[in-house]
Amino acid sequence: MRAELEAHGHEVVSISHRADGSADLAVDLCDREAVRSALSNIRVDAVIHLAAIAFVAHGDVEQMYRVNIVGTRNLLEALSSGSQPPRVVLLASSANIYGNSDSEVIDESVQAKPANDYAVSKLAMEYMAKTWMDRLPIVIARPFNYTGVGQSKQFVIPKIVDHYVRRQPVVELGNIDVIRDFQDVRDVVSTYRKLIELAPVGATFNLCSGIGHSLGDVLQMLAERVGYRIKVDVNPQFVRSNEVVRLVGDSSKVNALIGSASRRTLSETLGWMVKQAAPSGVASE
């Protein structure tokens, strides 16, 4: 995100909960006073709030709700208490809020049917944020699944790519027939940047490609690219009883605002990930 913003002339101050040098400031969003103190010394034009527990199967449900809802509220409270509020505050929600929808392709008008605690926490965050819209210029983004270089291997596509690059014979997965709208992270951060520049305050946008792929498709693309086929063992522990079967979005609304620029295909994204992860001698084309 930082590289995208700086490449377009923005000065960036990054905040993380880790004091490891990866960000300009280390602040725990769940510490209300620490958040207020940190932001009191910064005059910001725009805020992109990406901090959250984003792994659906995260083991500490209480922490997930605390970070995703209370942490966001602490941020909004601190921003609203400053002498000059920002021009725009972009909050990253999630397409997971839609759950198992009856719609083949989901636009922003589709009723939310959250099917897991992560989705509930994100929908609750949205409702909480609406109570601040009279005090802050908020925009809500609902990204569908995205991936790319740097994503943790606890997520399914980096996990599969890692197994292929290391030429592992077997990978343990859950249901490989679920269908997701996978985007390239580089396209997602580009859209975030355009949203803060245009600042469509009060609006909510799906961020998606409109194309669905199963994990079976991902396995096939990687097999063709790397040159061998991995065996899949279905681990029952990875199969969720409340699994969202299909999650594919309609990007018409955001495209009408920012334009429908060409986006990277999933195959291109997988090629990028393989190339960056592969030792010499492993094919990536």
Residue pairs with C-beta under 8 A, 6 or more apart in sequence:
1 48
1 50
1 189
1 192
2 12
2 14
4 186
4 189
4 190
4 192
4 193
5 12
5 193
6 12
8 193
8 197
10 46
10 193
12 24
13 24
13 25
13 42
13 44
14 22
14 23
14 24
14 25
15 23
15 24
15 25
15 26
15 27
15 38
15 51
16 22
16 23
16 25
16 26
16 27
16 51
17 26
17 27
17 28
17 29
17 51
18 26
19 26
20 26
25 38
27 34
27 35
27 38
28 34
28 35
29 35
29 51
29 67
29 71
29 72
29 74
29 75
30 66
30 67
30 70
30 71
30 74
31 74
32 74
32 77
32 78
35 74
35 75
35 77
35 78
36 74
36 77
36 78
36 81
38 78
39 75
39 78
39 79
39 82
40 78
40 82
43 82
43 84
44 79
44 86
45 86
45 87
45 88
46 86
46 87
46 88
46 89
46 90
46 196
46 199
47 75
47 79
47 86
47 88
47 89
47 90
48 90
48 92
48 192
48 196
49 72
49 75
49 89
49 90
49 91
49 92
50 92
51 67
51 71
51 75
52 67
52 68
52 71
52 72
52 92
52 122
53 63
53 64
53 67
53 68
53 118
53 121
54 94
54 118
55 118
55 152
55 154
55 155
56 96
56 116
56 118
56 119
56 240
57 240
58 64
58 118
61 117
64 117
64 118
64 121
65 117
65 121
65 124
68 118
68 121
68 122
68 124
68 125
69 121
69 124
69 125
69 128
72 91
72 125
72 128
72 129
73 128
76 89
76 129
76 132
76 136
76 138
79 85
79 86
79 89
79 136
80 132
80 135
80 136
85 135
85 136
85 137
86 136
86 137
87 137
87 199
88 137
88 138
88 139
88 195
88 196
88 199
88 201
89 136
89 137
89 138
89 139
90 138
90 139
90 140
90 141
90 192
90 195
90 196
91 125
91 126
91 129
91 138
91 139
91 140
91 141
92 141
92 143
92 192
93 122
93 123
93 125
93 126
93 140
93 141
93 142
93 143
93 204
94 118
94 119
94 122
94 142
94 143
95 106
95 142
95 143
95 144
95 145
95 181
95 206
95 207
95 208
95 247
95 249
96 114
96 115
96 116
96 118
96 119
96 122
96 244
96 247
97 112
97 114
97 119
97 122
97 123
97 126
97 142
98 106
98 110
98 112
98 113
98 244
98 247
99 112
99 113
99 114
99 115
99 119
99 244
100 113
100 115
100 244
100 245
100 246
101 110
101 111
101 113
101 246
101 247
103 110
104 246
104 248
105 210
105 248
105 249
105 250
106 206
106 247
106 248
106 249
106 250
107 206
107 249
107 250
107 252
107 253
108 142
108 204
108 205
108 206
108 250
108 253
112 123
114 120
114 122
114 123
115 242
115 243
115 244
116 240
116 242
116 244
126 140
126 204
129 138
129 140
130 138
132 138
133 202
137 199
137 201
137 202
138 201
138 202
139 195
139 196
139 199
139 200
139 201
139 202
139 203
139 204
139 205
140 203
140 204
140 205
141 191
141 192
141 195
141 204
141 205
141 207
142 204
142 205
142 206
142 207
142 249
143 183
143 188
143 207
143 208
144 180
144 181
144 182
144 183
144 206
144 207
144 208
144 209
144 247
144 248
144 249
145 180
145 181
145 182
145 183
145 247
146 182
146 183
146 184
146 185
146 187
146 188
146 207
147 155
147 157
147 158
147 182
147 183
147 184
147 185
147 269
147 273
148 184
148 185
148 186
148 269
148 272
148 273
149 185
149 272
149 273
149 276
149 277
150 185
151 157
151 158
151 185
152 158
153 159
153 162
156 173
156 215
157 182
157 218
157 270
157 273
158 273
159 171
160 171
160 173
160 215
160 218
160 219
160 222
160 230
161 222
161 270
161 273
161 274
161 277
162 277
163 171
163 230
164 222
164 223
164 226
164 228
164 230
164 274
165 226
165 274
165 277
165 278
165 279
165 282
167 226
167 228
167 282
168 230
169 230
169 231
170 230
170 231
170 232
170 233
171 230
171 231
171 232
171 233
172 232
172 233
172 234
172 235
172 238
173 215
173 232
173 233
173 234
173 235
173 238
174 234
174 235
174 238
174 239
174 240
174 243
175 215
175 234
175 238
175 239
175 243
176 214
176 215
176 216
176 219
176 232
176 234
177 214
177 215
177 216
178 214
178 215
178 243
178 244
178 245
178 246
179 212
179 213
179 214
179 245
179 246
179 247
179 248
180 212
180 213
180 214
180 247
180 248
181 208
181 209
181 210
181 211
181 212
181 213
181 247
181 248
181 249
182 209
182 213
182 218
182 266
182 269
183 207
183 208
183 209
183 263
184 263
184 264
184 266
184 268
184 269
184 272
186 264
187 209
187 263
187 264
188 207
190 261
191 207
191 254
191 258
194 257
194 258
195 205
195 254
195 257
195 258
198 257
198 258
200 257
203 253
205 253
205 254
205 257
206 249
206 250
206 251
206 253
206 254
207 249
207 251
207 254
208 248
208 249
208 250
208 251
209 249
209 251
209 263
210 248
210 249
210 250
210 251
211 248
211 266
212 246
212 247
212 248
213 266
217 266
218 266
218 270
219 229
219 230
219 232
221 266
221 267
221 270
222 230
222 270
222 274
223 229
223 230
225 267
225 270
225 271
225 274
225 283
225 284
225 285
226 274
226 282
226 283
226 284
227 283
251 260
264 272
271 284
271 285
274 282
274 284
275 284
278 284
